[in-house]
Amino acid sequence: MDRIECLKAFVTVVNEGSFAKAAQKLNVSPQLVSKYVSQLEEHLNTRLLNRTTRQVKITEAGTACYQRAAHILSDMDDLESQLGEMQNSARGLLRISAPVSFALEHLAKPLSEFQKRWPDMRIDLSLNDRKVDIVEEGFDVALRIGQLQSSSLIAKRLAPVRLVICASPAYLAEYGEPQSLDDLRHHRYLHYTYSSDGALQSAASTGIAFRHPFQANNGNILTQVAIEGGGIVMQPSFIAGPALRDGRLRAILQHEAPPPIALYAVYAHRQLLSGKVRSFLDFMAGYYGETPYWDDFS
């Protein structure tokens, strides 16, 4: 028994004054309208309408039921309208998880512009380099950088991310410039602890053990240590770009640099995507472009 359909049939019969007119209003057969009303009466164990061949009269119980049913159906219409607006427009609270360094350097401007375009949108941004569980932790979308593995989540590629191996001119002058990844075994390598640096390791000769005299879970501090002459670092260009542009760092081993990875927006559902998430994805999809501004080292 579909209780909503039964209530709708009953209320329409009362409003129209007959089963035939109610059926015409609902665009169904009179027999189906009668079946719905009978099911409702059976479910409530009371007669709602007295039927004769000429007229339909509402009972005392039917009057009480009609008032509540009409209110329920009105609330349902309001709910559907509200959810429809939310589905088709960017409004409400958008919870985003993003990597710390990328967000600090490159996310404030697009989020500000997005919110200006959609003033009814509220944004809750959480910065964390760990891989959050977006469903369990209640995020609408998570920005992630890397090579994504297969999962039940949906990923939309937003921009390429170039990895650069670099060191300061002072470090290279003192210790020499490595000519191959194999040479890195003799150098001070600054290690990012949220990653095994698999891209670098897989490109190197088998069995090479890199020295890790300094490690951290944040790329900005590793880049700063490299600027100070503390060693060689591999970092995304969106972090190392300013130092590469002004000469504080110099790119090395460019012929052996790992292939680009990417920035992705990860979300839970492809179907019935909310308006706020769809609007955010559409806005961010073309924001950085295929040649992001942070890759301009000139």
VMD Tcl script that draws the C-alpha trace (Angstrom):
set ca {
  {0.00 0.00 0.00}
  {1.32 3.40 -1.03}
  {0.01 5.60 1.76}
  {0.87 8.87 0.01}
  {-1.05 7.84 -3.12}
  {-3.96 6.72 -0.98}
  {-4.04 10.03 0.89}
  {-3.78 11.91 -2.38}
  {-6.72 9.97 -3.88}
  {-8.86 10.50 -0.77}
  {-8.18 14.25 -0.55}
  {-8.84 14.70 -4.26}
  {-12.20 12.87 -4.02}
  {-13.24 15.18 -1.18}
  {-12.08 18.27 -3.07}
  {-13.73 17.27 -6.36}
  {-16.89 15.75 -4.86}
  {-16.79 12.50 -6.84}
  {-14.58 9.57 -7.77}
  {-14.95 10.30 -11.48}
  {-13.81 13.92 -11.18}
  {-10.96 12.88 -8.85}
  {-9.81 10.28 -11.41}
  {-9.85 12.92 -14.13}
  {-7.86 15.29 -11.91}
  {-5.27 12.63 -11.11}
  {-5.24 11.26 -14.65}
  {-5.99 7.69 -13.50}
  {-9.03 5.41 -13.70}
  {-11.98 5.78 -11.28}
  {-11.42 2.14 -10.31}
  {-7.89 2.93 -9.14}
  {-9.10 5.94 -7.12}
  {-11.72 3.74 -5.47}
  {-9.08 1.09 -4.74}
  {-6.77 3.67 -3.07}
  {-9.57 5.03 -0.88}
  {-10.66 1.51 0.11}
  {-7.07 0.60 1.03}
  {-6.81 3.72 3.20}
  {-10.08 2.90 4.97}
  {-8.95 -0.67 5.54}
  {-5.60 0.50 6.86}
  {-7.25 2.98 9.25}
  {-10.03 0.52 10.07}
  {-12.71 3.20 9.63}
  {-15.06 4.45 6.94}
  {-14.01 7.80 5.51}
  {-16.60 8.23 2.76}
  {-20.21 7.14 2.38}
  {-20.80 6.28 -1.25}
  {-24.09 6.13 -3.14}
  {-24.78 5.96 -6.84}
  {-25.46 9.70 -6.88}
  {-23.11 11.24 -4.33}
  {-20.18 10.88 -1.99}
  {-20.44 12.15 1.58}
  {-17.56 12.47 4.01}
  {-17.94 10.89 7.45}
  {-16.92 12.45 10.76}
  {-13.77 10.33 10.78}
  {-13.21 11.28 7.15}
  {-13.34 14.98 8.04}
  {-10.66 14.53 10.69}
  {-8.58 12.46 8.28}
  {-9.02 15.00 5.48}
  {-7.66 17.88 7.57}
  {-4.53 15.95 8.55}
  {-4.06 14.41 5.11}
  {-4.32 17.77 3.35}
  {-1.68 19.15 5.72}
  {0.63 16.16 5.10}
  {0.34 16.49 1.33}
  {0.97 20.24 1.54}
  {4.13 19.57 3.57}
  {5.21 16.97 1.00}
  {4.78 19.50 -1.81}
  {6.85 22.05 0.14}
  {9.56 19.46 0.81}
  {9.76 18.43 -2.84}
  {9.94 22.05 -3.90}
  {12.69 22.82 -1.40}
  {14.75 19.76 -2.30}
  {14.27 20.52 -5.99}
  {15.67 24.00 -5.49}
  {18.63 22.60 -3.55}
  {19.23 20.04 -6.30}
  {19.23 22.64 -9.05}
  {20.99 25.56 -7.37}
  {24.12 26.20 -5.35}
  {22.98 26.87 -1.82}
  {23.52 25.49 1.65}
  {26.71 24.27 3.34}
  {29.51 22.81 1.19}
  {32.07 20.85 3.23}
  {35.44 20.53 1.48}
  {38.61 18.67 2.50}
  {41.86 19.83 0.86}
  {45.64 19.33 1.17}
  {47.29 21.89 3.42}
  {49.99 23.33 1.14}
  {47.85 23.48 -1.98}
  {44.97 25.12 -0.16}
  {47.16 27.75 1.51}
  {48.78 28.76 -1.77}
  {46.14 28.23 -4.43}
  {42.62 27.70 -3.06}
  {41.65 30.97 -1.37}
  {41.09 32.89 -4.61}
  {38.89 30.33 -6.44}
  {36.81 29.68 -3.32}
  {36.30 33.41 -2.86}
  {35.26 33.80 -6.51}
  {32.98 30.76 -6.29}
  {31.22 32.17 -3.25}
  {30.77 35.54 -4.95}
  {29.09 33.77 -7.84}
  {26.89 31.76 -5.49}
  {26.20 34.05 -2.49}
  {23.79 31.57 -0.88}
  {26.62 29.08 -0.51}
  {28.38 28.55 2.82}
  {31.80 26.87 2.75}
  {33.41 24.78 5.48}
  {37.03 24.08 4.44}
  {39.09 21.51 6.35}
  {42.84 21.32 5.62}
  {44.48 17.95 6.07}
  {47.03 15.96 4.07}
  {45.64 12.61 5.19}
  {43.17 10.72 3.04}
  {39.84 11.51 4.66}
  {36.81 9.24 4.46}
  {34.43 11.69 2.81}
  {31.31 9.63 3.51}
  {32.12 8.73 7.12}
  {33.38 12.23 7.97}
  {30.58 14.07 6.19}
  {32.46 15.89 3.41}
  {30.72 16.80 0.17}
  {33.96 16.78 -1.82}
  {37.67 16.23 -1.19}
  {40.55 17.64 -3.22}
  {43.35 15.10 -3.61}
  {46.70 15.13 -5.35}
  {48.38 12.04 -6.74}
  {47.58 8.96 -8.76}
  {44.20 7.82 -7.50}
  {43.51 4.14 -6.96}
  {40.26 2.46 -7.88}
  {37.48 2.96 -5.36}
  {33.74 3.43 -5.13}
  {34.25 7.20 -5.17}
  {34.00 9.39 -8.25}
  {37.06 11.49 -9.21}
  {37.06 14.52 -11.49}
  {40.46 15.68 -12.74}
  {40.94 19.42 -12.20}
  {44.56 20.14 -13.18}
  {47.91 18.48 -13.87}
  {50.50 18.60 -11.10}
  {54.15 18.59 -12.13}
  {56.78 17.12 -9.80}
  {60.17 18.85 -9.76}
  {63.46 17.60 -8.30}
  {65.41 20.63 -7.17}
  {68.09 22.04 -4.87}
  {69.57 25.41 -4.03}
  {72.48 26.77 -6.11}
  {74.59 26.83 -2.92}
  {73.94 23.13 -2.24}
  {74.78 22.16 -5.82}
  {77.96 24.26 -5.73}
  {79.11 22.51 -2.55}
  {78.07 18.92 -3.27}
  {77.85 18.84 -7.05}
  {74.87 18.29 -9.31}
  {73.65 14.70 -9.69}
  {73.51 13.54 -13.28}
  {71.13 10.63 -12.73}
  {68.71 9.36 -10.16}
  {71.35 6.80 -9.24}
  {73.62 9.66 -8.09}
  {71.09 10.65 -5.44}
  {72.39 7.92 -3.13}
  {75.33 10.23 -2.42}
  {73.19 13.26 -1.60}
  {71.02 14.55 1.21}
  {67.45 13.80 0.20}
  {64.60 15.64 1.94}
  {61.77 13.17 2.44}
  {58.01 13.85 2.47}
  {56.59 11.42 5.03}
  {53.00 11.30 3.75}
  {54.36 9.49 0.69}
  {56.84 6.75 -0.04}
  {58.00 8.82 -3.01}
  {57.08 5.87 -5.19}
  {57.35 7.90 -8.38}
  {60.97 8.70 -7.63}
  {61.87 5.26 -6.32}
  {60.37 3.46 -9.31}
  {62.38 5.64 -11.69}
  {65.65 4.94 -9.87}
  {67.84 1.88 -10.22}
  {66.70 -1.14 -8.24}
  {68.19 -1.40 -4.76}
  {69.17 2.24 -4.28}
  {68.73 3.37 -0.68}
  {68.15 7.12 -0.46}
  {69.46 8.98 2.54}
  {66.80 10.83 4.52}
  {68.63 13.26 6.79}
  {65.47 15.38 7.07}
  {61.86 14.38 6.78}
  {58.56 16.17 7.35}
  {54.86 15.75 6.57}
  {54.64 19.18 4.93}
  {56.05 20.16 1.55}
  {56.47 23.84 2.36}
  {58.97 23.21 5.15}
  {60.89 20.71 3.00}
  {61.10 23.28 0.21}
  {62.33 25.91 2.66}
  {65.02 23.53 3.96}
  {66.13 22.96 0.37}
  {66.29 26.74 -0.20}
  {68.55 26.97 2.85}
  {70.93 24.44 1.29}
  {69.78 21.46 3.34}
  {69.48 18.97 0.51}
  {67.64 17.84 -2.60}
  {63.86 17.74 -2.62}
  {61.13 16.54 -4.95}
  {58.05 18.73 -4.65}
  {55.05 19.75 -6.76}
  {55.65 22.88 -8.78}
  {52.73 24.56 -7.02}
  {54.95 24.61 -3.90}
  {58.44 25.01 -5.39}
  {57.41 27.32 -8.26}
  {58.17 30.73 -6.62}
  {61.67 29.61 -5.53}
  {62.36 28.18 -9.00}
  {61.26 31.45 -10.61}
  {63.49 33.68 -8.50}
  {66.52 31.37 -8.53}
  {66.49 30.25 -4.89}
  {66.04 26.71 -6.21}
  {67.20 25.13 -9.44}
  {65.47 22.22 -11.19}
  {67.72 19.22 -11.74}
  {67.37 15.82 -13.41}
  {64.58 17.21 -15.57}
  {65.11 14.40 -18.09}
  {64.33 11.88 -15.33}
  {61.58 13.73 -13.49}
  {58.54 11.62 -12.62}
  {55.49 11.95 -14.89}
  {52.90 14.53 -13.84}
  {50.27 13.54 -11.34}
  {47.02 15.49 -10.96}
  {44.67 17.42 -8.73}
  {41.31 15.66 -8.39}
  {37.97 16.46 -6.84}
  {36.61 13.30 -5.24}
  {32.96 12.85 -4.32}
  {30.61 10.04 -3.46}
  {27.77 9.92 -6.01}
  {27.55 10.46 -9.75}
  {23.73 10.29 -9.82}
  {21.46 12.69 -7.95}
  {24.40 15.05 -7.43}
  {23.39 18.04 -5.34}
  {23.34 21.45 -6.97}
  {26.03 22.77 -4.63}
  {28.49 19.98 -5.49}
  {27.72 20.13 -9.21}
  {28.22 23.90 -9.27}
  {31.55 23.59 -7.42}
  {32.82 20.87 -9.76}
  {31.82 22.85 -12.86}
  {33.48 25.98 -11.52}
  {36.75 24.27 -10.56}
  {36.98 22.10 -13.70}
  {38.36 24.87 -15.89}
  {39.82 27.15 -13.25}
  {43.51 26.19 -13.37}
  {43.69 24.94 -16.96}
  {46.00 22.38 -18.52}
  {49.00 24.67 -18.00}
  {48.54 26.03 -14.47}
  {50.03 29.42 -13.65}
  {52.32 27.83 -11.03}
  {54.22 26.04 -13.80}
  {55.50 29.34 -15.25}
  {59.12 29.47 -14.07}
  {60.14 32.32 -16.39}
}
mol new
graphics top color blue
foreach p $ca { graphics top sphere $p radius 0.5 }
foreach p [lrange $ca 0 end-1] q [lrange $ca 1 end] { graphics top cylinder $p $q radius 0.2 }
display resetview
